[in-house]
Amino acid sequence: MQQSAVPELAHTHTRPIHWVATATAVAGVVALSSVLQPHPATAAQAAGPESRTAPAVTTAPDPADVHFPLDCGPVKAKIQKRVSGDLDGDGRPETVVVVHCDAPMGTPPDAIYVITRAKDSTPRVVATLLTTKTRNTVTDFTVSDGAVLATLLGYSTSDVPSCCPDVKDKAKWQWKDGTFLRSTPAGTHSV
């Protein structure tokens, strides 16, 4: 007769007492789990599909695919500068862009547009703050405290050549009563 390397252990033979001990342990775990429950959830649950809303958009709209109301003829509109901020106090940022026609020569005048998201989240122009008809070029350009601030280079008369603006103004646009109102910041001087 050959002996095994591991001697026979007494607990490897099941007896009725083993089954009773296992059943008692499982019953104890089940009973204990029914007593120890996690705290109930405190988040508000939606009442139904009619109360679900789209997630809030917290990123500023990208102006890359926006069609600007700017007639550039055979050349394209070019975004010169862009800044973002919440201009109307709704908690969602808007994008403000300085755009001009990408002319191969000269200094094309700038326009300033405000872009927001439509209900379907596509970016769209909602306001024109400055048109190219004013012949201004925008230099400094920021959004601060819900206002758009810009330094504008322009011309005192139509006889001044486009290369050489002779007027420097500062402008501020602030959302008020459903429209952007333009003002001149305090301490502004013309050249």
C-alpha positions in Angstrom: 0.0 0.0 0.0 1.2 3.4 -1.0 1.0 6.3 1.4 0.1 9.8 0.2 2.4 12.8 0.8 -0.3 14.6 2.7 -1.9 12.7 5.5 -5.6 12.5 5.6 -7.1 15.4 7.4 -10.1 15.0 9.6 -11.9 18.1 8.3 -11.8 16.9 4.7 -14.6 14.4 5.5 -18.0 16.2 5.7 -20.2 15.4 8.5 -23.7 16.7 9.3 -22.3 19.1 11.8 -20.3 20.8 9.1 -23.4 21.4 7.0 -25.2 22.8 10.1 -22.3 25.2 10.8 -22.2 26.4 7.2 -26.0 26.9 7.1 -25.9 28.8 10.4 -23.1 31.1 9.1 -24.9 31.9 5.9 -28.2 32.6 7.8 -26.2 34.9 10.1 -24.7 36.9 7.2 -28.2 37.3 5.5 -29.8 38.4 8.8 -26.9 40.9 9.5 -27.1 42.3 6.0 -30.8 43.1 6.4 -30.1 45.0 9.6 -27.0 46.9 8.3 -28.2 48.9 5.2 -26.5 51.8 3.6 -28.0 55.3 4.1 -30.7 56.1 1.5 -29.7 58.2 -1.5 -30.3 62.0 -1.0 -30.1 63.1 -4.7 -33.3 64.3 -6.2 -34.7 61.9 -8.7 -36.3 63.0 -12.0 -40.0 62.6 -12.1 -40.1 61.5 -15.7 -38.8 62.2 -19.1 -40.5 65.6 -19.3 -38.4 66.9 -16.4 -35.0 66.0 -17.9 -32.8 68.8 -19.2 -29.7 68.8 -21.3 -26.5 69.1 -19.4 -25.3 72.7 -18.9 -22.7 73.8 -21.4 -19.8 75.5 -19.7 -17.4 75.8 -22.6 -17.3 78.9 -24.8 -18.6 78.4 -28.3 -15.9 77.8 -31.0 -16.1 80.3 -33.8 -14.3 78.1 -36.3 -17.5 77.0 -38.1 -19.5 80.3 -37.7 -20.6 82.2 -40.8 -19.9 85.9 -40.1 -22.1 88.6 -41.7 -19.1 90.0 -43.5 -18.8 90.4 -47.3 -15.3 89.6 -48.2 -15.7 89.0 -51.9 -13.2 86.5 -53.2 -11.2 86.3 -49.9 -12.3 84.6 -46.7 -13.1 86.1 -43.3 -10.2 85.7 -40.8 -10.6 85.5 -37.0 -8.0 87.9 -35.7 -8.6 87.7 -32.0 -11.0 85.9 -29.7 -11.9 86.1 -26.0 -14.6 84.4 -23.9 -16.6 85.3 -20.8 -20.2 85.4 -19.5 -21.5 88.6 -21.0 -25.3 88.3 -20.1 -25.1 86.8 -16.7 -26.7 83.5 -17.6 -23.8 81.4 -16.3 -22.7 80.3 -19.8 -19.7 81.9 -21.6 -20.0 83.7 -24.9 -17.1 84.1 -27.4 -16.3 87.5 -28.8 -14.2 87.7 -31.9 -12.4 90.3 -34.0 -12.8 89.4 -37.6 -11.6 91.0 -40.9 -11.4 90.0 -44.5 -8.1 88.2 -45.2 -6.9 90.8 -47.8 -3.4 90.2 -49.3 -2.5 93.9 -49.0 -3.3 96.8 -46.8 -5.0 97.0 -43.4 -8.5 95.6 -43.7 -11.0 97.1 -41.1 -12.1 94.9 -38.2 -15.6 93.8 -37.1 -16.5 92.5 -33.6 -19.1 89.8 -33.2 -20.6 88.0 -30.1 -21.1 84.3 -30.5 -23.3 82.1 -28.3 -24.7 78.6 -28.6 -28.1 78.0 -30.2 -30.5 75.6 -28.4 -29.0 72.7 -30.5 -25.5 73.7 -29.2 -24.3 75.1 -32.6 -22.4 78.4 -32.3 -24.0 81.4 -33.9 -23.5 85.2 -34.1 -26.0 87.0 -31.8 -24.6 90.5 -31.9 -22.4 92.8 -34.0 -20.5 95.2 -31.7 -18.4 96.9 -34.5 -18.8 96.8 -38.3 -16.1 97.2 -40.9 -17.9 100.4 -42.1 -16.3 102.3 -39.2 -12.8 101.5 -40.7 -11.5 100.7 -37.3 -8.7 98.3 -36.4 -8.9 96.6 -33.0 -5.7 96.4 -30.9 -6.2 95.7 -27.2 -9.2 93.4 -26.7 -10.5 91.7 -23.5 -13.5 90.6 -21.6 -13.6 91.8 -18.0 -16.5 91.8 -15.5 -19.0 90.9 -18.2 -17.9 93.7 -20.5 -16.0 93.7 -23.8 -13.2 96.3 -23.8 -11.3 97.2 -27.0 -8.8 99.8 -28.2 -9.8 101.1 -31.7 -7.5 102.7 -34.2 -9.3 104.9 -36.7 -9.3 107.9 -38.9 -10.3 111.5 -38.3 -11.4 112.0 -41.9 -11.8 109.9 -45.1 -8.7 111.7 -46.5 -6.4 109.9 -44.0 -4.6 107.0 -45.7 -5.5 103.5 -44.5 -1.9 102.9 -43.5 -1.9 105.6 -40.9 -4.7 105.7 -38.4 -4.7 109.0 -36.6 -7.4 108.4 -33.9 -7.2 106.1 -30.9 -10.4 105.4 -28.9 -11.3 103.0 -26.2 -14.7 101.3 -26.3 -16.7 99.3 -23.8 -19.8 97.1 -24.6 -22.0 96.0 -21.7 -25.1 93.8 -21.9 -28.0 95.8 -20.5 -31.8 95.5 -21.0 -31.4 92.9 -23.7 -28.8 94.7 -25.8 -25.1 95.6 -25.9 -24.6 99.3 -25.0 -21.4 101.0 -26.1 -19.7 103.5 -23.8 -16.3 105.1 -23.5 -14.4 103.9 -20.4 -13.3 106.7 -18.0 -9.8 108.1 -18.7 -9.9 107.6 -22.4 -8.0 110.0 -24.6 -7.8 110.3 -28.4 -4.5 110.7 -30.3 
